[in-house]
Amino acid sequence: MKRLCVVMVFLAWFVIPANADFDTGMAAYVNRDYATALREWTPLADHGDARAQFNLGVMYANGQGVPQNDKNDKEALRWYRLAANQGHADAQFNLGVMYANGQGGRNDTEALHWYRLAASQGHADAQATLGTLHVMGEVVPKDYREALRWYRLAAEQKHAGAQYNLGLMYAKGYGVLQDYVQAYMWWGLTAAKSYETASSARKQLAEKMSKSQIVEAQRLAREWKPK
């Protein structure tokens, strides 16, 4: 399986009741005061706070505020798993990434398991990753229609990579009837986010399209709204 180019996921604010210790840790993390963030989040994580567990996983995975040694991946996996088992979608996705990339031990079956759990909760990166896995056909059987389904779910959440890949599927006719208008539309949405690859692909595709097709694709892009 090829190494997946997926982001390790960022820390995020969550819509939850105010928690002074968690918020203090977040403020410290944002200011790169990792020692304080670690001190504030560790007791919360020990008491089962999934947010803190996930954030500690990020810190260990990135070597932030912790000793640089070969135990970091194991600690990151441990914290991610604790949060993932509580249904934390970002932790589930990150756990999948680590297993796919061989951090803490390569295990494609585990990676797929956690990607699917995260995707089922609407995690756009996980959905886009599943789309790519079905295109590659190495961890799961090659299935362009299934890839389209996952790419579309992520694309509807404005995931630039999924929108680009969805456009590519339409341009090539993979799992769907070839449709330059749809391809141009999705690449137009992606290009608007300064996705240079999509901008270049759209220009090349335009050479194969009629003026009316381009006008229609531009209209669809203007009127597109996420579901």
C-alpha positions in Angstrom: 0.0 0.0 0.0 1.3 3.4 -0.9 2.0 5.9 1.9 -1.1 8.0 2.2 -0.6 11.7 2.0 -3.0 12.8 4.8 -2.6 15.4 7.4 -2.1 14.4 11.0 -5.1 16.5 11.9 -5.0 19.7 13.9 -6.2 20.5 17.3 -9.6 22.2 17.3 -12.0 23.9 19.6 -15.1 21.9 20.4 -18.6 23.0 21.3 -18.6 21.8 24.8 -19.3 23.1 28.3 -16.5 25.5 29.5 -13.6 23.6 31.1 -11.0 25.9 32.6 -8.2 23.3 32.6 -8.8 22.2 29.1 -9.0 25.8 27.9 -5.8 26.8 29.7 -4.1 23.9 28.0 -5.4 25.0 24.6 -4.3 28.5 25.1 -0.8 27.3 26.1 -0.7 25.0 23.1 -1.6 27.8 20.7 1.2 29.8 22.3 3.6 26.8 21.9 3.9 26.5 25.7 3.8 22.7 25.4 4.9 22.1 28.9 1.9 23.8 30.3 -0.4 22.2 27.8 0.9 18.8 28.8 0.5 19.6 32.5 -3.1 20.8 32.1 -4.3 18.0 29.7 -2.6 14.9 31.3 -4.9 14.8 34.4 -8.0 15.3 32.2 -6.8 12.6 29.9 -6.2 10.2 32.8 -9.7 10.8 33.9 -11.1 9.9 30.5 -11.5 13.2 28.7 -11.5 12.2 25.0 -10.5 15.8 23.9 -7.5 15.8 26.1 -6.6 12.2 25.1 -6.7 13.2 21.5 -4.6 16.3 22.0 -2.0 14.4 24.0 -1.9 11.9 21.1 -1.1 14.9 18.7 1.6 16.1 21.1 3.3 12.8 21.3 3.0 12.1 17.6 4.6 15.5 16.8 7.1 15.4 19.7 5.8 18.6 21.3 6.7 19.0 25.0 7.8 15.4 25.3 11.2 13.8 25.1 12.3 12.8 21.6 12.5 9.0 21.6 11.2 5.9 20.0 8.4 5.6 22.6 6.5 8.7 21.2 4.6 6.7 18.6 3.5 4.1 21.2 2.3 6.9 23.5 0.5 8.6 20.6 -1.2 5.4 19.6 -2.2 4.8 23.2 -3.8 8.2 23.7 -5.4 8.1 20.2 -6.9 4.7 20.9 -8.4 5.8 24.3 -10.1 8.7 22.6 -11.0 6.7 19.5 -12.7 4.1 21.7 -14.9 6.9 23.0 -16.0 7.8 19.4 -13.6 10.7 18.9 -13.6 10.9 15.1 -10.3 12.8 14.7 -8.6 10.3 17.0 -10.0 7.4 14.9 -8.7 9.0 11.7 -5.2 9.7 13.2 -5.0 6.2 14.5 -5.8 4.9 11.0 -3.0 7.2 9.6 -0.5 5.9 12.1 -1.2 2.3 11.3 -1.2 2.9 7.5 2.2 4.7 7.7 3.8 2.1 9.9 4.1 4.2 13.0 3.9 1.8 15.9 3.6 -1.1 13.5 2.2 -1.3 10.0 -1.3 -2.8 10.0 -3.6 -2.1 7.1 -6.5 -3.9 8.6 -6.4 -1.7 11.7 -6.0 1.4 9.5 -9.1 0.5 7.5 -11.1 -0.2 10.6 -10.4 3.2 12.1 -10.9 5.0 8.8 -14.3 3.5 8.4 -15.4 4.4 11.9 -14.3 8.0 11.4 -15.9 8.2 8.0 -19.2 6.9 9.4 -19.2 9.9 11.6 -18.8 12.2 8.6 -15.0 12.8 9.0 -14.1 14.3 5.5 -10.4 13.2 5.6 -11.4 9.7 6.4 -14.0 9.6 3.7 -11.5 11.0 1.1 -9.0 8.4 2.2 -11.4 5.6 1.8 -12.1 6.9 -1.7 -8.5 6.7 -2.6 -8.1 3.2 -1.1 -10.9 2.0 -3.4 -9.2 3.6 -6.4 -5.8 2.0 -5.5 -7.3 -1.5 -4.8 -4.5 -2.6 -2.6 -6.1 -2.7 0.9 -9.6 -3.2 -0.4 -10.9 -4.4 -3.8 -10.7 -1.8 -6.5 -14.2 -0.3 -6.8 -14.6 3.0 -8.6 -18.3 3.3 -7.7 -17.4 2.9 -4.0 -14.6 5.4 -4.4 -17.0 7.8 -6.0 -19.4 7.5 -3.1 -16.7 8.3 -0.5 -15.2 11.1 -2.6 -18.7 12.7 -3.0 -19.4 12.6 0.7 -16.1 14.3 1.4 -16.5 16.7 -1.5 -19.9 17.8 -0.2 -18.1 19.0 2.9 -15.8 21.1 0.7 -12.8 18.8 1.0 -10.6 20.1 -1.7 -8.8 16.8 -2.4 -12.0 14.9 -2.7 -13.4 17.5 -5.0 -10.4 17.3 -7.2 -10.5 13.5 -7.3 -14.2 13.5 -8.0 -13.6 15.7 -11.0 -10.9 13.3 -12.1 -13.3 10.4 -11.9 -15.8 12.3 -14.1 -13.1 13.4 -16.6 -11.8 9.8 -17.0 -15.1 8.1 -16.7 -14.1 5.9 -13.8 -17.1 4.4 -12.2 -19.4 6.8 -13.9 -20.2 8.0 -17.4 -17.6 10.4 -18.6 -18.8 13.9 -18.0 -16.6 16.9 -18.8 -19.2 19.4 -17.4 -19.2 17.7 -14.0 -15.4 17.4 -14.0 -15.0 21.1 -14.9 -17.4 22.1 -12.2 -15.6 20.1 -9.4 -12.2 21.3 -10.6 -13.6 24.9 -10.6 -14.7 24.6 -7.0 -11.3 23.2 -6.1 -9.3 25.8 -8.1 -11.2 28.5 -6.2 -9.3 27.3 -3.1 -5.9 27.9 -4.8 -5.5 24.2 -5.6 -3.1 24.6 -8.5 -3.4 21.1 -9.8 -7.1 21.5 -10.3 -6.6 24.9 -12.1 -4.1 23.3 -14.5 -6.4 20.3 -15.1 -9.4 22.5 -15.8 -7.5 24.5 -18.4 -6.5 21.4 -20.2 -10.0 20.0 -20.0 -11.5 23.2 -21.4 -9.7 22.5 -24.7 -11.9 19.4 -25.2 -15.1 21.2 -24.3 -17.5 23.4 -26.2 -18.2 26.9 -25.1 -21.8 26.0 -24.0 -20.4 23.1 -21.9 -18.0 25.5 -20.1 -20.7 28.0 -19.5 -22.9 25.2 -18.0 -20.1 24.0 -15.8 -19.4 27.5 -14.5 -23.1 28.0 -13.7 -23.2 24.7 -11.8 -20.1 25.8 -9.8 -21.7 29.2 -9.0 -24.9 27.5 -7.8 -23.3 24.6 -5.9 -23.9 24.4 -2.2 -22.8 21.7 0.2 -25.6 19.3 1.2 
